[in-house]
Amino acid sequence: MKDFNFYAPTRVVFGRESEARLPELIKQYGGTKVLIHYGGGSARRYGLLDRVEQMLHEADIDFVELGGVVPNPLLSKVKEGIGLCCREGVDFILAVGGGSVIDSAKAIGYGVPYEGYVWDFWDGKAVPQACLPVGVVLTIPAAGSEMSSSCVITNDEGMLKRGVNSDLCRCKFAIMNPERTYTLPPYQTAAGATDIMMHTMERYFSKYEDASLTDAIAEALLRTVKDAVFEVLKNPEDYRNRAAIMWASSLSHNDLTECGTEKDFACHKLEHELSGLFGVTHGAGLAAIWGSWARYVMDKHLNRFVKFAVNVMGVTNDFSEPRQTALRGIEATERFFRAIGMPTSIPALIGRQATEEEIETLVAKCSRGGKLTIGAMEVLNSSDMAAIYRLANE
């Protein structure tokens, strides 16, 4: 079991009417002039933004607004937000939305106190030293950014999708009302559940196999989300299962399921380039690449794949043929993804096969021109990356 340091400082306010705590929490963390940051029109259409504005007005908290965050949030919007915050004297950022909005808010938070070019952090030229406080009203359970140290941004120039991790950007609070997820479209619900599961699986598939309690937590989380997503796809207003998915979103990416293990995140690195190049939904891209990654690395890690197959996917353990058990676990996972409407190959993801030139571009970006490797359970170089992309492209 690997030594670990678990740190999860975000205050979670969970349940019906949890938004009522918003003004109190903003003041508690020093907010006097707030940037309300959000995505498209859904937050306005379903009345959430109106309620947030009303509560801030009534609490005499000044605010400005910036909407228009897109999936795979863009550097251009981050720069717009930095400029707005600097002009208006903003001292607190409130993200109203899901992972894309939260990551954009975190990036703005990094950029306001920084005198240089904010992309320096994602380009490896600088390390964040400060961040404006960020809070969130969560509407899309998926990315787990509401409790994570992660911030992923796409640079419009070259569509480079990169991540930066720092405790400085961890949200001060996360308000989670499962009722706010009732209106999510089925595809977004399924993609979010996939992202939640993959955050846990990227930690579960580890070379450390003696963290039994952490493994058990991860397995329970995975089984819970796997069951709950079918229920909410049938009944979007199933509060109990919406709540389970929303809480799992946070637990999957606040490092709880990494205690005593070591995260791999090769699939996330591979997928970042897919969504950067093709503009696809992150959860769908993860489903499209995972099976190919799993088949590529499983022979060196059969025990871990067998344990996953049996304890998570319910596969009967064939003790005489562990490889067949592992393969059946991978196949069962892909069947699950397809059953909730997720793709399990690149052609299913983008509607065609990727060209060889596109695969070479994906590899070049993921490996930074062959300079970087990815993964921890199994370290992958640029040749390995190409092989996995090609497997997923069949």
C-alpha positions in Angstrom: 0.0 0.0 0.0 1.5 3.3 -1.1 1.9 6.1 1.5 -0.6 8.9 0.9 -1.7 12.4 1.9 -5.4 12.9 1.6 -6.6 16.5 1.4 -10.2 17.4 0.6 -11.0 20.9 2.0 -14.1 21.7 -0.1 -17.2 22.3 2.0 -20.1 20.3 0.5 -23.7 21.5 1.1 -25.9 18.7 -0.3 -29.6 18.3 -0.8 -32.9 20.0 -1.7 -32.9 23.8 -1.3 -29.1 23.7 -0.6 -28.8 26.9 -2.8 -30.3 28.9 0.0 -26.9 28.7 1.8 -25.2 30.5 -1.1 -25.0 34.2 0.2 -23.8 33.0 3.6 -21.1 30.9 2.1 -19.8 33.6 -0.3 -19.5 36.0 2.6 -17.8 33.4 4.8 -15.0 33.0 2.2 -14.6 36.8 1.8 -16.6 37.5 -1.4 -17.7 41.1 -1.8 -17.7 41.3 -5.7 -18.6 38.1 -7.4 -18.2 36.8 -11.0 -21.1 34.5 -11.8 -19.7 32.2 -14.4 -21.9 29.8 -16.4 -22.3 28.0 -19.7 -25.1 28.1 -22.2 -28.8 28.9 -21.7 -30.0 26.0 -19.5 -29.1 27.7 -16.2 -31.1 30.7 -17.2 -33.9 28.7 -18.9 -34.6 26.6 -15.8 -34.5 29.5 -13.4 -31.3 28.8 -11.5 -29.5 31.9 -12.5 -32.5 34.1 -11.7 -32.5 32.6 -8.2 -28.8 33.1 -7.7 -29.0 36.7 -8.8 -32.0 37.3 -6.5 -30.2 35.8 -3.5 -27.1 37.9 -4.1 -29.2 41.1 -4.5 -31.0 40.4 -1.3 -27.8 39.8 0.5 -26.2 43.0 -0.9 -23.5 41.1 -2.7 -22.4 42.9 -5.9 -21.8 40.8 -9.0 -21.0 40.7 -12.7 -21.7 37.8 -15.1 -19.9 35.9 -17.8 -21.6 33.1 -19.7 -20.8 31.2 -22.8 -18.5 28.5 -21.5 -18.5 25.5 -23.9 -17.7 21.8 -23.3 -13.9 21.5 -23.3 -13.6 25.1 -22.0 -11.5 27.4 -24.1 -8.6 29.7 -23.2 -10.2 32.6 -25.0 -13.1 32.6 -22.6 -10.7 32.3 -19.7 -8.8 35.4 -20.9 -12.1 37.2 -21.3 -13.0 36.4 -17.7 -9.6 37.5 -16.4 -10.0 40.9 -18.1 -13.5 41.3 -16.7 -12.5 40.4 -13.1 -9.5 42.8 -13.2 -11.7 45.7 -14.5 -14.5 45.1 -12.0 -12.5 44.3 -8.9 -13.9 40.8 -8.6 -12.7 38.9 -5.4 -14.8 35.7 -5.7 -15.8 33.5 -8.6 -19.0 31.5 -8.5 -19.3 28.7 -11.1 -22.9 27.7 -11.9 -22.7 24.6 -14.0 -20.6 21.5 -14.5 -17.0 20.6 -14.9 -16.3 22.9 -17.9 -17.7 25.9 -16.1 -15.8 25.0 -12.9 -12.5 24.5 -14.8 -13.0 27.8 -16.6 -13.6 29.5 -13.3 -10.5 28.0 -11.7 -8.4 29.1 -14.7 -9.7 32.6 -14.4 -8.9 32.4 -10.7 -5.3 31.5 -11.5 -5.0 34.3 -14.1 -6.3 37.3 -12.1 -3.3 37.5 -9.7 -0.8 36.3 -12.3 1.2 39.0 -14.2 2.1 36.7 -17.1 0.3 34.8 -19.7 -2.2 32.4 -18.0 -1.4 29.6 -20.5 2.1 29.4 -18.9 0.6 27.2 -16.3 -0.6 24.6 -18.8 2.5 25.0 -21.0 4.8 24.1 -18.0 6.4 27.5 -18.0 5.1 28.5 -14.6 3.5 27.0 -11.4 0.4 28.7 -9.9 1.2 30.7 -6.8 -2.3 32.1 -6.1 -5.9 31.7 -7.1 -9.1 33.7 -6.4 -11.5 31.8 -4.3 -14.0 29.7 -6.3 -17.3 28.3 -5.2 -19.7 26.2 -7.3 -23.4 25.5 -7.7 -23.2 22.1 -9.4 -25.7 21.2 -12.1 -23.9 18.5 -14.0 -22.3 15.6 -12.1 -19.5 14.2 -14.2 -16.0 15.8 -14.0 -15.7 15.9 -10.2 -14.0 19.3 -10.5 -16.1 20.6 -7.6 -13.8 18.7 -5.2 -10.6 18.1 -7.2 -7.4 20.0 -7.6 -7.6 19.6 -11.4 -8.2 22.3 -14.0 -8.4 21.3 -17.7 -8.4 24.0 -20.4 -8.2 23.9 -24.3 -6.1 26.4 -26.1 -8.0 27.6 -29.1 -4.7 28.0 -31.0 -3.9 24.4 -32.0 -6.7 23.0 -29.9 -4.3 21.8 -27.2 -6.1 20.3 -24.2 -4.0 20.4 -21.1 -4.5 19.9 -17.3 -2.9 21.6 -14.3 -3.2 20.3 -10.7 -2.8 22.5 -7.7 -4.6 22.6 -4.3 -4.8 26.4 -4.7 -7.8 26.0 -7.1 -9.9 23.7 -4.9 -13.4 25.0 -4.6 -14.2 26.6 -1.2 -17.6 25.1 -1.3 -19.8 23.0 -3.5 -23.6 23.3 -3.4 -25.2 20.1 -4.7 -28.9 19.8 -5.2 -29.7 16.6 -7.2 -33.0 18.2 -8.3 -30.9 20.5 -10.5 -29.9 17.5 -12.6 -33.4 16.4 -13.5 -33.3 18.2 -16.8 -30.1 16.8 -18.1 -30.5 15.2 -21.5 -29.9 11.4 -21.5 -26.7 11.6 -23.5 -25.2 14.1 -21.1 -26.4 11.9 -18.1 -24.7 8.9 -19.6 -21.5 10.7 -20.5 -21.3 12.1 -17.0 -21.8 8.7 -15.4 -19.0 7.4 -17.7 -16.7 10.2 -16.6 -17.4 9.5 -13.0 -16.7 5.8 -13.4 -13.5 6.5 -15.3 -12.2 8.8 -12.7 -12.4 5.9 -10.3 -11.2 3.2 -12.7 -8.1 5.3 -13.5 -7.2 5.0 -9.9 -8.4 1.4 -9.4 -6.1 0.1 -12.2 -2.9 0.5 -10.2 0.2 -1.5 -9.7 -0.5 -1.3 -5.9 -2.7 -4.3 -5.2 -2.8 -4.2 -1.4 -5.0 -1.2 -0.7 -8.0 -3.5 0.0 -10.2 -0.9 1.7 -9.7 1.7 -1.0 -10.4 -1.0 -3.6 -13.6 -1.8 -1.8 -14.7 1.8 -1.8 -13.9 2.1 -5.5 -15.8 -1.1 -6.4 -18.9 0.1 -4.4 -18.8 3.5 -6.1 -18.6 1.9 -9.5 -21.4 -0.6 -8.9 -23.6 2.2 -7.5 -23.1 4.5 -10.5 -23.5 1.5 -13.0 -26.9 0.7 -11.4 -28.1 4.3 -10.8 -27.6 5.5 -14.4 -30.1 3.0 -15.8 -32.6 4.2 -13.2 -32.3 7.9 -14.0 -32.3 7.2 -17.8 -35.7 5.5 -17.2 -36.9 8.2 -14.7 -35.0 11.5 -14.9 -36.7 12.7 -11.6 -35.5 9.7 -9.5 -34.1 11.8 -6.6 -32.4 8.9 -4.9 -30.4 7.7 -7.9 -29.7 11.3 -9.1 -28.3 12.0 -5.6 -26.1 8.8 -5.7 -24.6 9.9 -9.0 -24.0 13.5 -7.9 -22.2 12.4 -4.7 -20.2 9.8 -6.7 -19.1 12.6 -9.0 -17.3 14.3 -6.1 -16.0 11.1 -4.4 -14.6 9.8 -7.7 -12.2 12.8 -8.2 -11.5 14.1 -4.7 -8.7 11.5 -4.4 -10.5 9.2 -1.9 -10.2 6.3 -4.3 -6.5 7.0 -4.7 -5.6 6.6 -1.1 -2.8 3.9 -1.0 -2.8 3.5 -4.8 -1.4 5.5 -7.7 -3.6 6.9 -10.4 -2.9 5.9 -14.0 -4.9 8.4 -16.1 -3.5 7.2 -19.4 -7.0 7.0 -20.8 -7.7 10.6 -19.8 -4.5 11.7 -21.5 -5.4 9.8 -24.7 -9.0 11.1 -24.6 -8.0 14.8 -24.0 -6.4 14.7 -27.5 -9.6 13.1 -29.0 -11.8 15.8 -27.6 -9.3 18.5 -28.4 -9.1 17.4 -32.1 -12.6 16.4 -32.7 -14.6 18.4 -30.1 -16.4 15.3 -28.7 -17.9 14.9 -25.3 -15.2 13.9 -22.8 -17.1 11.0 -21.2 -18.0 9.6 -24.6 -14.3 9.8 -25.6 -13.3 7.9 -22.5 -15.7 5.1 -23.3 -14.4 5.0 -26.9 -10.8 4.5 -25.8 -11.0 2.5 -22.6 -11.5 -1.0 -24.1 -8.5 -0.7 -26.4 -6.3 0.5 -23.6 -7.5 -2.3 -21.4 -6.8 -5.0 -24.0 -3.4 -3.5 -24.7 -2.2 -3.5 -21.0 -4.1 -6.4 -19.4 -1.7 -9.3 -19.9 0.8 -7.7 -17.5 -1.9 -7.0 -14.9 -4.3 -9.9 -15.1 -5.0 -10.0 -11.3 -6.2 -6.4 -11.4 -8.4 -7.0 -14.4 -9.8 -10.2 -13.0 -10.7 -8.5 -9.7 -12.5 -5.7 -11.6 -14.3 -8.2 -13.8 -15.6 -10.2 -10.8 -16.2 -7.5 -8.2 -17.5 -4.7 -10.4 -18.9 -6.2 -13.6 -20.3 -9.4 -12.0 -18.3 -11.8 -14.2 -18.0 -15.4 -12.9 -14.4 -16.1 -12.1 -12.9 -18.9 -14.3 -10.0 -19.7 -12.0 -8.4 -22.0 -14.7 -8.4 -19.2 -17.3 -7.8 -15.8 -15.7 -7.2 -14.2 -19.0 -10.6 -15.2 -20.2 -12.2 -13.8 -17.0 -10.3 -10.5 -17.6 -11.5 -10.3 -21.2 -15.1 -11.0 -20.2 -14.8 -8.1 -17.8 -13.6 -5.8 -20.5 -16.4 -7.0 -22.8 -19.0 -6.5 -20.1 -17.8 -3.0 -19.5 -18.1 -2.2 -23.2 -21.6 -3.7 -23.3 -22.5 -1.4 -20.4 -21.2 1.6 -22.2 -23.2 0.8 -25.3 -26.3 0.1 -23.3 -26.3 3.6 -21.9 -25.6 5.1 -25.4 -21.8 5.5 -25.2 -19.5 4.7 -28.1 -16.7 2.0 -27.7 -14.5 2.9 -30.6 -13.3 6.0 -32.5 -15.6 5.4 -35.5 -18.6 5.2 -33.2 -17.4 8.4 -31.5 -16.8 10.6 -34.5 -18.9 8.8 -37.2 -15.9 7.6 -39.3 -12.5 6.1 -38.9 -9.7 8.6 -38.0 -7.2 9.0 -40.8 -3.6 7.9 -40.2 -2.6 11.6 -40.3 -5.1 12.3 -37.5 -3.8 9.4 -35.4 -0.2 10.8 -35.9 -1.5 14.2 -34.7 -3.1 12.6 -31.7 0.1 10.8 -30.8 2.3 13.9 -31.3 0.1 16.0 -29.1 -0.3 13.4 -26.4 3.4 12.6 -26.2 4.5 16.3 -26.8 6.4 15.2 -29.9 7.6 12.0 -28.3 9.0 13.6 -25.2 6.5 12.5 -22.7 5.2 9.1 -21.5 1.7 8.6 -19.9 0.3 6.1 -17.4 1.6 4.6 -14.1 0.3 1.1 -13.9 1.7 0.6 -17.4 3.9 3.4 -18.7 3.2 4.1 -22.4 5.4 5.8 -24.9 4.4 7.3 -28.2 4.5 3.8 -30.0 2.1 2.4 -27.4 -0.2 5.4 -27.8 -0.3 4.9 -31.5 -1.1 1.2 -31.1 -4.0 2.0 -28.7 -5.4 4.7 -31.0 -5.2 2.2 -33.9 -7.0 -0.5 -31.9 -9.7 1.9 -31.0 -10.0 2.9 -34.6 -11.0 -0.6 -35.9 
